[in-house]
Amino acid sequence: MATISLLTFSDGRDFVAADIDDFCRQKEGLLRQAFETAGHTVVAGAQPVTSNEIAVAEARRVAAAGPDLTVFHYPVWAFPHFTMLAATATTGPLLLASTIDPVQPGMVGLLAAGGALDQIGRQHTRITGDATDPAVRRRLQTTVTAAAAVSGLRGSTFGRIGGRPMGMYTAASSPEVWIDTFGVDVEEIDQWEIVRRAELVDESRVATARAWLEKHAAGVHYDGDKLTPETLGRQIRSYYAVRELIDEWHLDFAGIKGQPELTNHFATMDVTEAFLNDPYDWDGPKETFVCSTESDMDGALTMQIMKLLSGLPVLFADVRHYHGDLDVWDLANSGQHATWYAARSDDPLENLAKTHLYPEVFFFPAGGASVHHIAAAGEATFARLSRLDHRYRLQLTKGRFVDLGHETHERLARASTYEWPHAFSRFDAPAEAFLDRFGANHIHAIPGDWTEELRAVCRLLDVDVDDLESTR
């Protein structure tokens, strides 16, 4: 749940302000009730803002609560310079809310204040309407959810383990751009730390984890070459090594380069990445931790936003193939998908029962296990932060994971790289438009329709939205 600061703005003329004071407080109470009913904490101004002094003092007071969202409320006409003064004392996401009333022109107050904020480039969102209206409450909740995600980003740290992979420009971004646009710092960590620390992991922890996987997975397909108890153990050690790095460097999300150094000479990070993104591991329930393969920065950032919005594990995949005859996309990437997607169950064993550990393929001579499963069917939102002429945009489409039946799943998976996890998907975006405009080889998804929340995040961050469903 979020913390919300709430200031109500009024008229600066003493005799007018006194006459409408009760009305302002009544409307503020309804707005506050809408937030509190949804479970949020509201820190409200002590009185409506009717002077310069009150605007600054009350804004500073509510800002001290460190809110996820600041709400400027306009039930009546309000002097716009009160808003400008209060805005100087607040930071972070800002929402302007007003009633629509033919007697009391709160909408006029909102428009005057919003226009003034536009002139100085202060980003904000606007919502008008009655706070008791369910449609208005849904819009308010969408904005609060988005603001909490933006607040969760700011001050966080991304661990880039290993640097840019295989020349991928779309996987790398400048730290100064991230800190300015998203408030996220980037910590550079060498992959050698995984190798060094893996050797120090206690063998009993490795044995316990390996036994859990052997017992509960649909199959651990040892081949005596690429996948052996030793190489799987090395992947488990790597998982613990990365968990140690997360704790030591206070990382909020991360990415691991992997290729080619680790995949050629040590082990793939498939097991590490899959179970970091899961809400559990062999030690029990845990919080999901976003980790992108190929140290994809913009991919991990997209995933972290989607996680902060939904609380769900987030899919990471290559846009591997489009089956035009079926209108189906094969989203697959070397073992990266959280095993949760196999059944989308709160019970880890249901997901593991549909998950196979297969020997790694030709591309990864160091060996280890690839975490294979087919994503369970259901509605989903697909998104990716990318850059167009140096400016960030979120490319977005609704869609769904589809169940094509076991035989078709087998046939399509074997047509690409069978050992990897696959999410067979249909996008609402037309295939031609998607392929013409999509700005990366990686895509990300969460179950459900989160398009409005993602749009709200973009408004708060001043990031463009590219609706891939539009054929513009």
N, C-alpha and C positions, 0 to 999 in steps of 0.2 A: 504494500500500500504506500501511497505517496504522502508527502507533506506539502501543503498548499498554503501560500500566503494570500490574503484577500484584503484588498483596499477598495472602499466605496468612495467614489468621487461625486461632489455636489457643486452647487452654485457658490460663487465667492461673495455674493451680496448677503450681508447679515440677515436682513429681513426676509429674503427668499429662502436662505438656508434653514432658518428657524421654522418656516412654514412647511417645508418638505422633509424635515428631519425624520419624522415617524415613517413616512413613506419609504425613504431610503433604507432605514433600518429593517423595515418589513421585507423589502425585496432582497436585501442582503441575507436575511434569515433564511429565505427560501433557497437562495443559491448555496448558502453554507450547508443547509440540510441535504441538498442534492449530493454534495461531495461527501458529507459524513455518512449518509446512508450507504454509499458505495464503499465505506470502510477507510476513507482517507482522513488524515489529521489536518484540521484547518486552524491556521494562526491568523486571526482577523485584526484589523485596525480597531483601536479603541473607540473611534468615532468617524463619521464621514469626513472626508477631506474638504475643507472649506477655506483654507488659507495656504499661503506658501509655507509657513512654519509647520503646519500640521502635515502637509504633503511630505516634507523632508523627514520630519521626526518619525512619523508613522511608517514611512517606507524603510527607514533604517531599522526600526524596531522589528518589523516583520521579516526583513531580510536577514536579521541575526539568527532566525530559526533555520537558516540553510535550506529553504524550500526547494522542492523539485520543480514547482511551477508557481509563478506569481500571477495572480488574477487581479486586473484592474476592472472594477465594476461600475457601470454607468446606468443607474435607474432613472436619471434626470439629466437635464442639461448641466454640464460641468465645465468650468473654466479650463481650457486645454493646457495652460502653462502649469497647472497642478500636476498633470500627467507627466510633463517633461521634467519637472523637478523630482518627482517620485522615481522616474525612470533612471535618473542619475545615481540613485541610491540602491538600485536593484540590479542584479545580474541574472543570467540564465533565462530559461524559457519564460515567455510572457504571453498571457492571454487577455484580450479585451472582451468583456462580456456585457451585453446590454439587454434590457427588456425592449419590447416593441409596444408602445402605448401612445394613443393619439393625444392624450392629455399631457403626459410627462415625456418630453423628447429625449429619452435616454439614448436612442439610436443616433440622434444628432450629436450628442456628447461623444459617443464612441467614434463616429466618423471624423469629428474635429480632432480628437486625440490621436486616432490612428493615422490621420494624414500628417500630423505634426511628427509622429514617430517615423513615418516613411521618409520625411525630409532629412532626417539625420541618420537614416539607415538602420534604425533599431528594429530588428526582426520581431514579429509578433503574429499571433493568430487571433481571428475574430469570430465570435459566436453570438448571434442574436436570437432572442426568443424567451419564452417563459420557462423558468427553471423547473416547473412542475410537469412540463411536456416531456413524455418519454423519448421523443426524437431528439430534443435538445439535450436531455441527460445522456443519451448515447454519444452525441457529439462531444459533450464535456468529458465523458469517460475516455473516449478515444484520444483527446488532447492530453489528458492527465497521464494515460498509459505511455504516450509518446514522450511526454516531458520527463517522466521518470526514467525512460530509456536513455534520453539525452543526458540527463543528470548522472546516470550510472556510467556513461562513457567518460564524462569530464573528470579528469584527475586519475584516470586508470592508466595501466602500463601494459603494453604489448611486448612480449618476448620474441624477438626474431632470432631464431636459432639456426645459424648457418648462412644467412644472407640470400642473395638472389639466386634462384635455381635455373640452370640451363638457359640463361639469356632471356627469361620472361620479364619483359617490361611491365606487363599487366599485373605481375605479382609483387612489384616493388613500388614504394612511394617514398616521398621525402619526409623525414621526421618533422621538419619545420612546418610543412603543410598540415600534417596530422595534428600537431599541437595547436595550430591556429584555427583549423576548421572544426576539429572534433574534441580538442582538449585531451588528446591521448599521447602519452610519451612512448618512445620506442627504445627498448633495451636490447642492444646487440650482444648475442651470446654465441660463442663458438661451439660447433658440433662436437668438438673434442671433449667437451664437458660431459656429453652423454656417454661416450666411450669410456672415459676415465671413471666416472661415477658408477657406471654399470658394473664394473669389476668389483666394486665394494659392497654390492647388495648381498645381504645374508642369504645363503643357499636355502634355508628353511622357508623363507618367503617365496622364493622361486618355485620350490617344490609344491607348496600349497596352491599357488596360482595355477601351475601346470596341471595338477591333479583335478582342480575345479573345472578347467577347460575341457580336459579329457572326459570328465564325467558328464558334463552338462551340454556341451556343444553337440550338434547333430553328427559331427565327425571331426576328429583331428587326424588328417590323412598323411601320416608320416610316410616318407618315401625313401628314407635312408640316405638322402642326398641334400636336396634343398631344404626339406623340412624334417628335422630330427628333434628329439628332446633337447638337445644342446642349442640348436638355433632358435627354437621356440623359447627356451630359457633365456637366451640373449635378448630376445624381444621383450620378455617380461622384465628383465633387468633394466632395459632401456626405459620402460614405463616408469619404474620406480626412480630412475635417475632424473627423468623429466619432472616427476612430481616433486623431487627434491629441489630442482631448479626453480619451480613455480613458487615453492615456499620461501626459498632463500632470497629470491629476487622480487618477491611480492608481485608476481605477475597476475594480471586479470584475464588475459587470453594470450595465445601464442601461435607460432607457426614453426614447423621444422623443415629445413631444406631437404634433407634426405638424399636426393640425387645430385651428383653421382657418387659422392664419397662414401656415405653410409651404405647405400644400396649395392655398391660394388665391393666393399671391403669389410663391412661390419654386419649389418642386418637392416631390413626394411623397418620403417616406423609404423607399419600398418596396425599392429596390435596396440601400440602406444596411442596412436591417434584415434582409433575406434573407441577404446575404453576411456580415454580422456573425455571424449564427447558424450559418452554414456552417463546416465544418472546412477550408475552402479559399477562396481568391479568385483573381483573375487573376494575382496575384503568387506563388501557390503554396500549399502546405499551411500551415495555421495552427491554433491552438486555437480552438474555438468560443467565441463571446462572446455571452452572453445579452443580447438587446435586445428589449424589448417595444414594440409600437406604442401610440400614445395614452398614452404614459408610464404604463402600467398597473403600479403598484407591486406589488400582490399577485400579479398575473400574472407579472411578472418574478421575484419571489421564489419562486413555485412552480416556474418554469422553472429557476432557479438550483439549487434543491434537486434537481430531477430530473436536471440535468446533473451535479451533484456525485456523485449516486448511480451514474449510468450511463456518464458520459463521452460521451454521444450528443447530437447536436443535438436541441432540444426544439421541438415544434410549438406555435405560438400561433395561435388562430383564434377568430372569432365562432362561436357556435352559431347558424348562419344559418337553417337550415330543417330540418324533420323531414318526410320522405316516409313517411307512415303506411302506404301501400300496399306499400312495400318494406321497412319497418322500417329506414330508412337516414337518418342525420343528414348534412347537408351542413355541414361545418366549413370556413368560408372567411373570409378577412380580407385586405383590400387588399395583396396582394403580400408579406405578412409571412412566409410559410412558407419555411424554408431550402430551397434547391434540392436539398439532399441527399435530401429526402423523395420526389423524383420517381422515383428508382430505388433509393434507399438503398444506393448503391454507394460503395466506397472510391475509385473512379475518377471524378473530377469530370466528365469528358467524358460518361460514361454518364448522369449526372443532367442535365447541360446539354442533351443530345440530346433530352430529354423536356420541356424548359423553353422557353416562349415569352415574349418581352417584347412586350406589347401596349400600345397607347396608353391612358393613364389615362381614366377614365370621367367622366361629368358632374359628380360630386361634387367633383372635384379640378381646378379650372380652371387651376391653374399647370402642369399636365401632367407629363410624364415617362413612365416605363415602369412597368407593373404586371407582376410576375413570376408568370406563370401556369404551373401544372402540376397533375397529378392525383397524389395521394399513392399510392405503391406499397402493395400489399396486405400484410397481416400482422398478427399479434397486437400489441396495444398496451395501455398503461395510461393512463387519462385522469384528470386530477386538477386541483384548483383550491383554493387557499387563499381562504377568504372569512371573513366575520365574522357571528356571530349574537349579537345583544345585546352588542356590543363585544368578544366573545371569539372568538379565532381557532379555525377548524376547517379540516380538509382534507376536501373532498368528493371522493369517489373511486369509480371503477368500472373494471373490466376491460372489454375489448372488442377491436375489430379494425378496421383499414382494409380495405375490401372492393373487389374487382375486379368491377365489374358489366358490363364489356365497353365497348368504345369508343363504340358508338352510345348506350348508356344514359348514360355519362359526359357525352357531348356534350349530350344532351337535358337532363340534370339541371343541368349547369353553366350552360346558356343560360337555364334557368328562373330563375336568380338573377342574379349578376354574373359573366359568363363570363370576363372578363379576369383575375379574381382566381384564386389557387390554391385548390384544393378537396381536402379529405380526406373521402371518402365512408366513413362509419363506422357500425358497429353497436355499441351499448353492451350490456353484460350488465344494466345498470340498466334497469328498465321505463321507457318513455317518460313515462308519467303521473307516476311517482315523481320522475323527473329534473326535469321541468318544474315540478312542485309545490315542489321544495326547492332547486334549484340557485341559488346566490347571486351569480351574475354573468352577464354576456353573453359573456365570454371563457372559453375552456377550453384545456388544455394536455395534451400527450401525448408519450410516448416508446415506441419499440417494445419488446415483451416484457412480461412480468409482473413488475412492481416493487411490487406492492401490499404485500407483507410488509415490504420495506425502508422504504416510505413510512409504514407504521404504526409501525415502530420509530423513525423520525425524530420522529413526533408524540409518542410516549411520552417521548423524550428532551427534547423542547421543551415538554412539557406543553400540547400542542395537541390538541383533540378531533378524532376521526375520524368523519365522516358517510359511512357506507357506503351509496351510492346504490342498490346492488343490493337493499338491504333496503326493503321496502314499509311499514315501521313506520307 
